[in-house]
Amino acid sequence: MFQLISLSVLVLSAALAPVFANSPAYPHKTTCATRVKTFECRCGHAEFLSLPHANITAPEEARKCASYKLIDARGTAEPQGVSTMFYPMIKDILANTTGGVSQPVEYPAGPDQNTTSGEKFVLDVINQGLRDCPGQSYALFGYSQGATLILNALDQLDAAALSLVKSVILVGNPYRIPNKLSNVNGTAQKDHAESVGMFATSAIQNNSTVPQLSTDVDRSGKALDYCLEGDGVCSYDTSCSCALPAGHLSYGLADAVQNTAFQHVVSRIGKRRTNNPIRN
């Protein structure tokens, strides 16, 4: 079994350790009822998101043509670089396949939730590849605000560009809505929960547009939209008083998420090395 042990994951582990502790330091800990079962909603530290991030592929190399590109959009307040939620899986994908590069989306990831520049970045990378790099394919990753960005970018791709997107991985999607075929739980099993994402809830109430996967993409099997138990961003619950639920910070440490997303992407880009162990 190939397991990535990196400084970023060790730092993430240390940052999240107190989040899961039964400590008086977390006075907002409440019990939140879902439609199916009851779970304990624990509050996380927003400061964790601002921990330093790193690139996996040098930016100048990431801009060149490649067999495939892994394009990830980080969440609100995460610094530029590969999102902590995707770092382990992206590192493993590149180590177990040939010809790929990692290219994080360049955009502010600010509290105003403005994803316009990031959407343009994704569109420019894919459309330029369509012109200059025949056969180059893509896997797209979006966490939290980054999930919104990826949803909006996908909606703007034409059929030719969309055909090159082989995999879409979303985690902590604030616009998640029920009854999508791509909705999965933390072990990549079909998620039948009726819960709705935090921003989708307000958008529906205000009769606003809800960014979502098209029917074709949702039915294609190329997308997985993960929502961990205890993540009140993708599964909004008014009884949880946490501004930032710990579940929303846990994707980078959730082995089942990392492993199943890894397998999904590698199976779809088709560039697996034959002499490397695989993550399982």
N, C-alpha and C positions, 0 to 999 in steps of 0.2 A: 504494500500500500504506500502510495506516495503522499506524504503529508508535508505541507509547507509550514515551517516554523520561522516566522519572520519577526523582526523588531516591532513592526506595526501591530501584529496580532498580540504580541506580548504586552505592548503598551495598552492595546484595547482591553485585554484581560484585566490588567491592573485598574484601568479606568472604570470598568464595569463592576468590579468586585463589590464595592460598597452599595451599588445599585440593588443588588439582590440580597443584601443582608437585612435581617430584621433588626433595624436600628432606630432609635428615637430621632436620629438625624433626618428621617424621612416622615415628617408628620402628615403628609398628604396620602399615605398609603391607605387605600380603600379596597373594598370588595366590590367588583363590578360584575353584574349579571349579563350574560349574553343570552341569545335565543336558545342555545343548546345546553350550556353548562356554566357554572360559576368559576371564575378564576380570580386570582389576587392581582390587582393592578398596582404595580410599583413604579415609582417616579424615578426618572433618570436625570443625569447631569448634562445640561446643554454644553458645558465646557468641554466635554469629551469630544464633541464634534469638531472643535477647533485644534485638535492635536495635529502636528505636522503630517503632511501627506507626501508621498513620493511618486515619481513616475517609474514605470517598469521599463518602458522603451524610451530611449533618448528622443526628445522632441524632433530633432532633425531627421532621425531615422523613421519616426512615426509618420512623417509627412510624405515619405517616399512610397512608391507602389509596393504592394505586398500581396501574398496569396489571400490573406484575409486581415481585417482590422477589427479589433475589439474596442468599441467606442462606449465609454461609460460616462454617465452624467451624475455627479455627486449631489448630495442633499444640501439643504439650507445650512449655511454657516461652515460647511466643510471647506478647507482651503483647497486651492488648485492642486490637482494631481488625481491619482486613482482613488476613488472612494474606498474608505476602510471596509465598507460592506462588500465590496467586490474584489479587493486586493488578493485574498487567498485564491479564489477561483480563477481569476485572470492570470495570476502567476503560474498556477498549475496548468491551465489550458496552454499557455505558451510553452511550458516545459515539456508537454506531452504531445505537441503537434509541431508541424513544420511550416515555416514561411509567414507566420503571423506577427503582428505588432499590436501594442496597446496604445490607444490615442484618447486620452481623457478629453471630454468636452470643455472648451474654454468659455466660461460665462461666470457672472458674479455670484450666483447661488445666494443672493441676498434675501433679507426678510420680506421684501416687497413681492416675492414670488414671480418676478419678471423673467421669463425664460426665452424671450425673443432672440437675443443674441446667441444663445446656446442652440436654439432650433436652427438658426442660420448656419452655425458651425457644422452641425450634423448634415444638413442638406448640402452644404458646399463640399464637404468631404466625400459624400456618396456620389454626388453629381459629377465632381471632378474625376472621381475614380471611374465612373461610367464612361467618361470621355477619354481619359488618359491611361487607365489601367484595366484593360479588358480582362474579365474573369475575376477581378478582385471582389470578394464577398465580405459580409459584415455580420457581426453579432452586436446587438445594442443592449446596454445595461442602464437602468435608471433607478435611483434610490430617492424616495420622498419627492422633493421638488424636482429632482432629476427624472423621476418617473413621469411627472407631468410633461416635462420637456420632451422626453422620448415619445410619449403619446401624441403630442402636438406635431412633432417632426414627422412621425409616421403618416399622419393624416395629410401631409403636404407632398409626399413622395409619389411620383407617377408609377405606373405599372412596371416599367423597365427597371427603375431604381429599387422598387419594393421587392422585385424578384431576387435581388442580390442580398437582401437581408435574410439571413438563414436562421437567426435565433434572436429572440427578444426576452430579456430577463428583467422583470420589475420586482422591486421589494419595497414595502412600506408605502404603497401607492395611495395618496390622499384622495384620489378620485376613483377609487375602486368601487365597483357596483356589483351586486349579486348576479348569479345566473350566467356568468361568462364561462365558457369552456376552459379558458386559460387560467381561471382562478384555482390556486392550489394552496394547501396548507404548508406547514414547515417541513413536511416530508414529501412534498410534491404530489400528494394525493388530492384528488378532486375535492374542492372546498364547496360544500353546499350551504354554507352559512348565509343568512339573509342580511348580514350586517353591511353597512355602507361606509365608505371612506369619509373622513372628516370634512374635506372640501366638497365632496360630492353631495353630502347632506345639505350644506348651505346652498350649493348651486341649485339643487332640486327645489329647495324651499323658495329660492328667488327666481325660479323659472329661467335659470341661466344654462348655458351649454356645459355639458360634462365631458371633458376630454376622455376618450375611451378608444380601445382597439376597434377597428372596423370588423364587421362580421366576417369578412374573408380572412383577415389575419387571425382573428379569434378562433376560427374553425380550422385553420391551416395546421395546427399543431406546433407552430414555430415559437409560440409565446407561452411563458410561465409567469403568472402574477402571484407572487408569494405574499402571504400575510400571516405573521406569527401570532400565536395566542398572546394576548397582553399588549399588542400594538394598537393603541387607540387612535392612531393616525389612519391606518387602512381599515380599521374596524371601530368606528366611532361609538363611544358609549358615554352618554351625558352623566352617568353616575361616577365616572372616573374624574377626579379633580386634578390629575397630573397634567402639567403643561407639556411635558415630554415623557411619555411612558417608556419604561425601560425596555419593553419589547421592541420598540421602534429602533433601539440602538443595538440590537442583538444579532442582526443578520450575519455580520462578519465572524461571529463566534458559533453560529449554528451549523454544526457539521452536516446535518441533513440537507440544509439549504445549499451550502457550498458544494457538497458532493453531487447532489441531483442536478444542480445548475451546470456544474462542470460536465457531467455526462451528457446533458442535453445539448450543450454547445458543441462539444467535441463530436458527437454523433452527427451533427448537422453540417459542420464545416468540412468534415471528411479529410482531415490532414493529420490523422493520428500517427505518431511515431510507432514503429514496431519493436524498438529495443528499449523502451522506457516503461517502467511500472506505471500503473494508472491509479488515480484516486478512486477509492471505493469505500 
